[in-house]
Amino acid sequence: MKFNTKAIHGGQHDIDPAYGAVMPPIYQTTTYAQATPGGHKGFEYSRSANPTRTALERAFASIENGNYGLAFGSGLAAIDAVMKLLKPGDEVIATSDLYGGTYRLFTKIFEGFGIKFHLVGMENATAVESYINTKTKLIWVETPTNPMMNIIDIKKVATIAKKHKVLLAVDNTFATPYLQQPLEMGADIVMHSATKYLGGHSDVVMGALIIKDKKLADKLYFIQNASGAICGPQDSFLVLRGLKTLPIRMQRHCENGKIIAEYLAMHPKIEKVYWPGFESHPNHNIAKEQMKDFGGMISFVTKGNNYKDAIKIVENLKIFTLAESLGGVESLAGHPASMTHASIPKEEREKIGIVDALIRLSVGIEDADDLIADLKQAIG
Ligand SMILES: *Cc1c(COP(=O)(O)O)cnc(C)c1O
């Protein structure tokens, strides 16, 4: 099956053996009748498995070319499950400009449990190798990064991870499997905040892990069930519904993204635009090689790096909503320094480029003309 077909049918055979419902029913139940103790039809208790969630987990596995999918109550719950593979004393190498919540989970929770994190700019993939020692157990990659849109060479990092027998996890939230499939490039685990593009309608918070290897998947399933950060059947249904239109939504996000990135780059009041589709982007060639297109996430800085100008723009926007999050059908604008990345200390933030005048756009699937007109009136 090819990607568009997988988005609709992947893992969806035999979903409702009872009545043949074409769409998976919402099994709003915690428990399942047993004919005799242990004599059940594959489901016992909905923390362990629920048919609606199972349908979604199979769909996750299918679209990322994995063998196993796991759905969680949020993206951070999914990351938390991966971290529970580790023990005190273990070390992790992670992308330096991480999603703010991931940074907080690593440094404020898991550092306290004795896990050491090396935050490394991985645009030069070989830099990763110098941080590896016998305690290194995991490399955590985000690409494109949030919000600086840096691109990391997944294949190169995977080669280093394999050589040293270290697990590689890729947060594929920004790219989605429409643009890149990290398991195909050598990653062991793909993680998603399904809250974003996979759900696609800004109405569900959810996380996902996708794995190829059975032993690793078994360990993560054990953690999912033992720790219990699962998602409910109603949310599973909604994300499964969202997945079916992922390819056509992504296509439009990319088309609109390109139009808006090019518009901003020409604008006299804009200093800099971060978007991997520009030939001038430092890792444009890697983006071109590992991604099918360049996505709908764009960051930009106003001329003169003036905080007040940036705030005025985000307040003036009418079609773009000033809000956290990304990846929905509707366009959103955010101010990372005061919103998504406020939990990162100012000096740390500025070191990686998150200045006070940086604005991040999640370009939706509206008409590009309307989005451009909105930016035009807001920037003035
Ligand atoms: C939103 C996000 C997360 C966290 O996911 P939640 O669903 O909000 O818990 C992790 N990584 C990236 C890149 C994100 O954008």
The ligand as a Gaussian input file, in Angstrom:
#p B3LYP/6-31G(d) Opt

LIG

0 1
 C        3.403000      19.717000      21.188000
 C        4.687000      19.020000      21.040000
 C        5.102000      18.046000      21.977000
 C        4.284000      17.711000      23.206000
 O        3.063000      17.127000      22.877000
 P        1.714000      17.309000      23.759000
 O        0.721000      16.560000      22.945000
 O        1.445000      18.767000      23.864000
 O        1.985000      16.688000      25.082000
 C        6.298000      17.417000      21.752000
 N        7.079000      17.712000      20.687000
 C        6.723000      18.648000      19.782000
 C        7.618000      18.923000      18.626000
 C        5.520000      19.326000      19.929000
 O        5.194000      20.266000      19.031000

